[in-house]
Amino acid sequence: MEFRMLGPLEAWHDGAPVPLGDQQQRFVLVVLLLHANKPVTPARLAEIVWADREAKPTLVRSYIKRLRDVVGDATIETTPTGYLLRIGDDQLDTVRFDRLRAEAADVRADDPRRAIALLREAVGLWRGKFLEDIDIDRVGGPGVISPDESYPDAVGDLAELELEAGDHRSARDRLRPLVQADPASQKHAELLMRALLAGGDRAAALRVYHGTRDALAALRMAPGPVLRKLAARAEQGDPPSSLPSRPGGFTGRAGEIAVIEAAAAAGRRAVWVSGAPGVGKSGLAVEAAHRLRDRFPDGQLLARLNGFTPGVDATDVGDALSELLVELGVPAEQIPATVGRKVTLYQATLWGTRTLVVLDNAASPEQIRPLLPEADGCLAVITSRRMGDADTGDHIRLAPLPPAEAAELFHALGGPARLRGRAADVAAVVRRCGYLPMPIRVAAALFRRHDRWPLEHLLRLLDEKGQADANTAVRVSYQQLGEPQRVMFRLLGSLPGPDVDVVGGAALAGCDVAEARSLLDELHEVSLLEEAAPERYQMLDPLKEFAADAPAPRQAMIRLLDFYLVTLAAAVRAAYPFDRAQQPSTTDRSCAVTPGFAGADAGLRWIVAERDNLVAAIRYAAGHALPEHTWRLAVLLWRYFNTTNQFEDWIGTLELAWRTVAADQGNDYGQAHVLLRLATAHDRRGQLAEALELAARALPKWRRLGDPRGEAATLCALAIPTMELGRHDQAMAHLEAALAKYEQTEDRRGEAHALGMLGYLNELHGNLRTALRQHDSAARMLREIGHVQGLAHTLNNLGSVQERLGLLTEALTSYTEAHGHAAEVGDRCVEAYALNNIGNVHRQRGRYAEAVRYHDKAREVAANVPDADLRTQLYLDRGATALARGARQEALTAGKSALDLADGSGNRAYRARAHRGVAETLHAMGDHESAVTHWTAAEAEFAELELPEAGEVREERSALSCACAPR
């Protein structure tokens, strides 16, 4: 039997409704349900249901008797203290609703998808208002606590999770009725506007805002800041902003704020704020940035440079640029590899905008110079303990607060009511804090938390610490902590990375997640931690210096590194499932709090969120004689760095791993993994000789290990630079050996990869039918195993063979499908190849305008992909199309650009093709003398590579009657 009160009263049994009798009988049932599993005396029952008249005991007994015939497997027991309706938790919808909400709250942080499912089930229990067909006065009146208010709360929680999961449509549809029913509810209006904006419906979002604004106006209230910001987004679009919230209780600094505002008004490039630890540099910069939002409507960004953060390396310029570019909306996979190109893209992205950039905690002027906006209308605010140089902007040297402003800050944070008339004592407190905002905040938080403390008690504690300095208040606050909180505080002082989430905190402290969440929250409550993001915390540098006085025990740091290692392995398995067979083993390490990942998106989100901490963990492990953590973390990150083109950290972490693991002569397993991934990185950078040497050193190690998968992967890593250096027979031998190893281990993805590379080489040598079969087989395997990215690569190669065989319709189909798959998985490199190849088909059909359009699209997509071969191919094909449509100078420029790139990378096949393209263009322009040099170079290079194009060039020249003809 199931009873339902979230709506009209109903009872169901075996999927069918159960008649509940007349209204009086229904009242009695409701009273029993409201007191489920608790006895209700007959007198109390009669008093509730028949409050206005006297009810005979026999009347109550008669209704109980009738209900016993109704309630089925539920029972109404007669106890010494009254009637008791005994039912299970799942038989009453109000109990189920509360249980589902509680379960959702418990799993929300670790498994949001599960939380969504639980809340959807909870919300689905509601069919209308609570007991909407029952006269509440007849079942308890004011004593009945209605759960009606819980329903909008649950819908709000669910909508918030759905928005975070990207399901804005579901959030929109469930919020609309709530907002229509109560337009003055700002929370639900905000969520609905977020959902509408996520779906691109800015007009509907504005209608919601106007409705809520009008409803609030009728109550003599105004929309809050969040609602106003959402309205601004709806009107103007969404500018990027990574500013933290404004520092609470910010006071004073009017002169310094005025200097920054004046610099902004005058179009200055930058303002440099320097000062001692704890003096409030970051708080000033963030407060000024918030005040200047209207002046910089195109975005307000913040990059933490970790210049003086204890135990953390200063942020690399390349990493800071990557962070800022992502904040500006540039997809990670489009961010260039080199610092120089990142700077170019960063400045180009800022051009024409009014954007404010806060560069917090700079190590030196050298660190920030590439980050200073050059565009008119943009401003940087830099904070540092060091002074800036003359070219790094107007300078503000921040001193401690004036006594009056320091007292004002303590008043605002400590609670004005408790401090009324205590000006002298407040002055003494802030004097003992050195008039510095950070220790004042700590002291105020301590005073606020202990609401029974008189101010004299706080003063006595500060005096007990002797000579006042910037850490006096921190010491007092630390002494008031319980031992578990002290332990956590000290451990956080040794964090290798910039922040930690609650799960990482649990690993560090060796406790469960709930306890870590409580400890971190308590430290945050007393201003010893800052919450950088939901459930992610960081320490201000002066606090970290204080906490780091006693280094964390080695075992605690190993627990944290184990957490990063084991969780990274799980995240990589989820995000890149086809790499699982080649992951280094982590089964010898464990972590009790490692989260699970529901799918690829969840795994990748974790890697992105922890990226800086993971790099810092690698560096920490390398510097603390932990080689196994060092190399395995570095190897596990290779695919993420590869797909997002983060070459500096990819190569940097692996080289660090190599120096660490090379010291252990017997560690073939670690050395083989590191050398293989280093070889791949150097090949991607076009450093072919280095890639070849690294792969050659890895191969015998895999053989000694008896690992055929590792051997096969390394043979492929050898084959690629070998092929690009023109040694095609040797490359094919490597690939055939790799194919045999992949077949031996039944690795279908590996087989397809080797077949695809063999197909490419056979196409180069004119073995087109063989290449067609190999690419067909590879595509079939990749479809079977669902490897979308690999399939996109293979379809591009298949289309190339089809194109050369004259199968233009089939080629166009393959290229179009390749483009769709590449766009789906975000592979910009393959997407650019596919667009370029579609342009080639249009050129062959004489549709030059369409060809140019697709070449231009390819160039846009490839703009920030650091792949030398891709850029060379795009120049070659743009040149061919330009020559075909008579744009000879354009063709010559493209051909020479391709030749420069091929010379730089050492790819001999591309170099030969570039010579041929330049020769054909110069011939068409009538510059036969210059063309001869390129004809000769092309023919010689093709001949050395034993490629059929050597014969094609000879035939082409033999048909000429000008000086280009062979002599």
C-alpha angles and dihedrals in degrees: 000000000000123000122204125197100155091098127353113357111267140163124201132192125185091347096308131101117252120219109241100197130234126344095266091054091049090052091054091049092050092052090052091047092050087054096037114173090007125098121248117197117234089240093053091046091052092046092053099044100034100031095147097051140030114265122204117234088239090061092056091046092050093054091046089052092051092047092052087063090051107044097068114191090008112085135214106213126197107224131177088261099043145282118335125194105209114202137151124253092253093053095069119061095209091057092045090050093053092045093050091049091050092049090049091052091051095053099033096101098042102033113019092171090059090047090053091051092049094048092047089055090047094049090045090063090071116094097165139317119339109281089342093173094049127088099235091203088065094054102044108310113208090005091069110092107211117214090207092112090055092063098067089043090054092046089050092050091048094047090050091054092045090052091050089050092051095250096127094153094062090046091049095050096049094044098050096074091047094052092045089052094045112017091172091067101106095188094058093040089054092050092047091050090050090051093049093047090050087056092048095248099133094158092057090047090055091050089054090050093050091049092050092044090053093046091050091047089058086058091047090249132124130221114268125244095264092054091047092050091051089051089052090051090051091051100041107017125252117302116203117256130172096169116134118233117285115276107263116246094011107180138175125357090116092147094050092046088051091054091053092045091049091050090052092048092049093051095246118171099227149351119214116208116194133175148124124302112283095016092119104256096145093042091053093048093049093045091050091048091053092049090051097050093110091053091051104040095159095069149316114218134184127198120187108217098185091216094157102014108135114246094004125101116238111265112268113242090237092053092048090051091049090052092049093046091052089050088051089056101260109143112244093239090057095055110109123242101233127067092231094056091044090055090050092050092044093053092043091051091051093046112113094011135105101228131159119211123194111202102194126200099001118194096208144338088263090061095054104037094088089048097055111107113243095191119104111250095033126105136194123205111198126194123196143145086234128074117252127237127252092263096050098076142266111333131231118184105202115216127189114285119275108258094253093051092045090053090047090054092051090048092052094048101034098051121271094225093061093045100048110132093007099105095134094051092046089051089053092051095051091044089056087051090057089244087279117144097222098057090038089057091049092049092047092049090052092049092046092050093052098055092175095057118106113221090248089065092056090048092051090052091050091048092051089065091066122220109032117241139150091285098049095096091043091054092050092047090048092051091054092057122100116248095260090053091047091051092050091047092052092046091053089057088069097048108139093207135054097259146358134218124222093264092052088047090054091052092048093050096038094236136112123278095254092055092046091050090053094047094048092046091052091051089049090050091060093045095250090119135035122219104230093181134347107311092352119110139191135184125232110243097249090051091048090052089052093046092047093062087099109042116228116261112267091240091058091053090048089053089054092047090048088053091052093045099046094040093046090052090052092046092050091049089054098041097041106025094170091061094059096100092055098046117115112250118260098175092114090065127062141185125192095210101046107138124227123237121224095203149334094294093054092049093049093047090056093049091050093048093049098036097111092044091050093052089047090049090054091052092046093050091049091051095047102051096260101131097163093057091044100055098035094051090048094049093046090055096052098094093049092049090046096051092045095043094237094153099160094060093035093057095031095055093043093049088051088049090050093052088051100045096039089067089067101071093190097052100099090152095060095037093051092052094048095045092049094053093043089053090053092050094050091047090053088052090053092248093136101167091051092047091050093049093049094048091047090055092049097051100072090047092057089047092052089050091052090231109147094183092055090044092051093049091049092049087056090047087053093046097056100058089035089057093045090052089056101254094125100161090054091046091052091050090053091049095048090051089048091049091054091051092049091049089049091055094039090237102160095182090053092047090053092049093051092045091050092053091047089050090053092052092046089052090052090054094047096253090133100160091050090047090049092054093047095049091045091053092047092050091050092052093048092050090051094054095038097240098158098176093049090047091055090054093048095047089054090054092044090052090052091057092045089051092053090049089055093250092133097160091051091045092052090051092051093047093047092051090046090053092051093050093045092050090048094057096035096245099155093180095058090039090057092047090051094050091047091050092050086055089053091055090051089050091053089052091051094248096132098166090056090045092054091047092056093043089053091049090051091051091052093050092046095045094108102025107113096214114128095195092053093051091047092052092049091053092048094052096041087052092050091050092046091051092048092055094044099256093133101165090050089049091051092050091050092047094051091047090053090049092052092051094047091049089052096048096039093231101152098190091055090046091054092049091048091052089051093049092049091047093052091048095048089048090052089049091052095246093127096157092059091041093059092067091055094042089054095046092048094049093046094048093047090049093050089051090047090233121156090235087079089070092042091055092048091051092046092052093044090059091057124092097195131084088283090073115103115264 
